Amino acid sequence: MKENLLCSKALALTLGISLMGTICDAQSPPMNILLFTADDMHRDTLGCYGSTVVDISPNLDRFAREGLRFNNAHVNTAICEPSRKILAS
């Protein structure tokens, strides 16, 4: 009797663990991350940041509208090279 109870518990544990993998796979896939960087660009060069030139950057504006964009980013150096290297590391 004790042996049957132990086998039943082991079977229930095995089934439970195997079903957990199925439940975890049912979640939505992870987000893709696409990061654009540019040098020597004023903050209102793109339409999504306030450019007055009509349709200067329609595809980048669409990316900004549908995704996430930085509105307030600061660096501790006056030149851009160290900032780009930090993003890559």
C-alpha positions as CSV (number, residue, x, y, z in Angstrom):
1,M,0.0,0.0,0.0
2,K,2.8,2.4,0.9
3,E,4.6,1.5,-2.3
4,N,1.5,2.4,-4.4
5,L,1.1,5.7,-2.6
6,L,4.8,6.5,-3.3
7,C,4.4,5.6,-6.9
8,S,1.3,7.7,-7.2
9,K,3.0,10.7,-5.7
10,A,6.0,10.3,-8.0
11,L,3.7,10.0,-11.0
12,A,1.8,13.1,-10.0
13,L,5.0,15.0,-9.5
14,T,6.4,14.0,-12.8
15,L,3.2,14.9,-14.7
16,G,3.0,18.2,-12.8
17,I,6.6,19.1,-13.8
18,S,6.0,18.1,-17.4
19,L,2.9,20.2,-17.6
20,M,4.7,23.2,-16.2
21,G,6.9,23.4,-19.3
22,T,3.8,23.4,-21.5
23,I,2.2,26.2,-19.5
24,C,5.4,28.3,-19.7
25,D,5.6,27.8,-23.4
26,A,2.1,29.2,-23.9
27,Q,3.3,32.7,-22.9
28,S,3.7,35.4,-25.5
29,P,7.1,35.5,-27.2
30,P,9.7,37.9,-25.9
31,M,9.9,41.4,-27.4
32,N,12.4,42.3,-30.1
33,I,14.6,45.2,-29.3
34,L,15.8,47.5,-32.1
35,L,18.0,50.4,-31.0
36,F,18.9,53.2,-33.4
37,T,21.8,55.5,-32.6
38,A,23.0,58.6,-34.6
39,D,25.8,61.1,-34.4
40,D,25.7,64.8,-34.5
41,M,21.9,65.0,-34.7
42,H,20.0,67.8,-33.1
43,R,17.0,66.7,-31.0
44,D,14.4,68.1,-33.4
45,T,15.9,66.6,-36.6
46,L,13.3,63.8,-36.7
47,G,9.6,64.3,-37.1
48,C,8.8,62.3,-33.9
49,Y,10.9,64.8,-31.9
50,G,9.3,67.9,-33.4
51,S,10.8,68.6,-36.8
52,T,8.9,71.1,-38.9
53,V,9.9,69.6,-42.2
54,V,7.0,67.5,-43.5
55,D,7.7,63.8,-43.9
56,I,11.4,64.1,-43.2
57,S,11.5,60.7,-41.5
58,P,8.2,58.8,-42.0
59,N,9.6,55.3,-41.2
60,L,11.4,56.4,-38.0
61,D,8.3,58.3,-37.0
62,R,6.3,55.2,-37.4
63,F,8.8,53.2,-35.3
64,A,8.6,55.9,-32.6
65,R,4.8,55.9,-32.6
66,E,4.5,52.1,-32.4
67,G,7.4,51.5,-30.0
68,L,9.3,53.1,-27.2
69,R,11.5,56.2,-27.6
70,F,13.8,58.2,-25.3
71,N,12.5,61.6,-24.4
72,N,15.1,62.5,-21.7
73,A,18.5,60.9,-22.1
74,H,21.8,62.4,-20.8
75,V,25.4,61.4,-21.0
76,N,28.4,62.4,-18.9
77,T,30.7,63.3,-21.7
78,A,30.6,66.0,-24.4
79,I,31.7,63.7,-27.2
80,C,29.5,60.8,-28.4
81,E,32.1,58.0,-28.8
82,P,32.1,56.9,-25.1
83,S,28.4,56.9,-25.0
84,R,28.1,54.6,-27.9
85,K,30.6,52.2,-26.5
86,I,28.7,52.1,-23.2
87,L,25.5,51.0,-25.1
88,A,27.4,48.2,-26.8
89,S,28.9,46.8,-23.6
